Amino acid sequence: MIISFSFNLVFFVVFPVTFERSVTMYLLKKIADKKISKKELEKNLINEYIIRNKALDKRISEQKVIDFIKEKDGYLWLTEEAKKFIDWSKIINHWYNLKD
């Protein structure tokens, strides 16, 4: 049962989220299409991945759903839960020597 649950979690959650959100996957796909300059790749990342795909809007919406972000009069701020999450992530980053 645990193996089945783990497989389903990876297959239906981790893979789709990783592939949909992964800047690395986007970059690899763009480079696979043709040779491309770093400057052109950066321009495409901003215009296609972020702006056309509304990446920022998607992330803000999902953070509102889980109550990490509030919005009023065009301004965003973190909830107390989000602040606790960030504090916890700083600890994890420190443990694993990760960069922000």
Summary of the structure (lengths in Angstrom):
residues: 100
radius of gyration: 17.4
end to end distance: 36.1
largest distance: 48.5
contacts: 205
relative contact order: 0.05
helix: 73%
strand: 8%
